[in-house]
């Protein structure tokens, strides 16, 4: 079983991030639990580092100035995020689920992953993780969580037209 950082992050998010308990497991406890679940130590360490960097980011409102700016993707970003994924980000931004700042944070987090290409389902998880860690985006998080968790989500082709 070849697991990558995103697999570890998705597992963490599903099992620990949205937990209603008051106590959070410490890093060592998380590492042990993830390794017991079958994840390689190197991927666990990279995933926890990825999450640490996400949590330590400054609030996105302070990161991006103009909400009216159009995003031009670099060549590397276009390779990592196909047209469907970029269209989904535009859809989320146009519908108020992402701001320019949270979009940039999502792209930053995607580019740090070790995958050559991020599919739409993986991108949705990254967006959820970013919104979960933004204190002012709880409504957007809840709305997007419904989209991600819903069975039979309509194809994104509908979002792009």
C-alpha positions in Angstrom: 0.0 0.0 0.0 1.6 3.2 -1.2 0.3 6.1 0.8 1.1 9.7 0.2 0.9 12.9 2.2 -2.6 13.6 1.0 -3.9 10.2 2.1 -2.5 10.8 5.6 -4.1 14.3 5.7 -7.4 13.0 4.5 -7.3 10.2 7.2 -6.4 12.8 9.8 -9.2 15.1 8.8 -11.8 12.4 8.7 -10.8 10.9 12.1 -9.4 13.8 14.2 -10.0 17.3 12.8 -13.7 17.5 13.1 -13.8 15.7 16.4 -16.0 17.4 19.0 -13.8 16.5 21.9 -12.1 19.3 23.8 -8.7 17.6 24.0 -6.5 17.4 20.9 -4.0 14.6 20.6 -0.4 15.8 20.7 1.9 15.3 17.8 3.6 12.2 19.2 0.2 10.6 19.9 -0.9 11.4 16.3 2.2 10.0 14.9 1.7 6.7 16.8 -1.9 6.5 15.8 -1.2 7.1 12.1 1.6 4.6 12.0 -0.7 2.0 13.7 -3.2 2.8 11.0 -0.6 1.7 8.5 0.9 4.9 7.3 4.7 5.1 6.7 6.6 7.3 9.3 8.1 9.5 6.5 4.6 10.3 5.1 3.2 10.9 8.6 6.0 13.3 9.3 5.5 15.2 6.0 1.7 15.3 6.5 2.0 16.7 10.0 4.6 19.3 8.8 2.2 20.3 6.0 -0.6 20.7 8.6 1.7 22.7 10.9 2.5 25.1 8.1 -1.2 25.5 7.3 -2.1 26.2 10.9 0.7 28.7 11.3 -0.3 30.8 8.3 -1.4 34.3 8.9 -5.1 35.0 8.5 -5.8 35.2 4.8 -7.6 38.5 5.0 -4.1 40.1 5.5 -2.5 38.2 2.6 -4.4 39.4 -0.5 -5.4 42.9 -1.3 -7.8 43.1 -4.2 -10.8 40.8 -4.4 -11.3 41.9 -8.0 -8.0 40.5 -9.2 -7.9 37.7 -11.8 -5.7 34.7 -11.0 -3.2 33.7 -13.6 -1.8 30.2 -12.9 1.9 29.4 -13.3 2.9 26.5 -15.6 3.6 24.3 -12.5 0.2 25.2 -11.0 -1.5 24.3 -14.3 0.3 21.0 -14.3 -0.8 20.2 -10.8 -4.4 21.6 -11.1 -6.1 20.6 -14.3 -8.7 22.8 -16.0 -11.5 21.1 -14.0 -9.8 21.8 -10.7 -9.1 25.4 -11.6 -12.7 25.8 -12.7 -13.8 24.4 -9.4 -11.7 27.0 -7.6 -13.3 29.8 -9.7 -16.8 28.4 -9.0 -16.1 28.4 -5.2 -14.8 31.9 -5.4 -17.7 33.2 -7.5 -20.1 31.6 -5.0 -18.5 33.1 -1.9 -17.0 29.9 -0.6 -13.5 31.1 -1.2 -12.0 34.5 -1.0 -9.0 35.5 -3.1 -6.9 34.9 0.1 -8.3 31.4 0.8 -7.9 30.6 -2.9 -4.2 31.5 -2.7 -3.8 29.5 0.5 -5.4 26.5 -1.2 -3.1 26.8 -4.2 -0.1 27.1 -1.9 -1.1 24.0 0.1 -1.7 22.0 -3.2 1.7 23.0 -4.5 3.4 21.7 -1.4 1.9 18.2 -1.8 4.0 15.5 -3.4 1.5 14.6 -6.1 2.1 15.4 -9.7 -1.5 16.1 -10.3 -4.3 16.7 -7.9 -7.7 15.3 -8.9 -11.0 17.1 -8.1 -11.8 15.0 -5.0 -8.3 15.6 -3.6 -8.7 19.3 -4.2 -12.0 19.4 -2.4 -10.3 17.8 0.7 -7.5 20.4 0.6 -10.1 23.2 0.4 -11.9 21.7 3.3 -8.7 21.6 5.4 -7.9 25.2 4.5 -11.4 26.5 5.4 -11.5 24.4 8.6 -8.4 26.3 9.7 -9.7 29.7 8.9 -11.7 31.1 11.8 -13.9 33.5 9.7 -14.9 30.8 7.2 -17.0 28.4 9.2 -20.1 29.0 7.0 -18.1 28.4 3.8 -16.6 25.3 5.4 -20.0 23.9 6.3 -21.4 24.6 2.8 -18.4 23.0 1.1 -18.4 20.0 3.5 -22.0 19.3 2.3 -20.7 19.3 -1.3 -17.7 17.1 -0.6 -19.5 14.6 1.6 -22.6 14.4 -0.7 -23.0 11.2 -2.7 -23.7 11.9 -6.4 -22.3 15.4 -6.5 -23.1 16.8 -9.9 -20.3 16.9 -12.4 -18.2 20.0 -12.4 -18.9 20.6 -16.1 -22.2 22.1 -14.8 -20.1 24.5 -12.6 -18.1 25.7 -15.5 -20.9 26.8 -17.8 
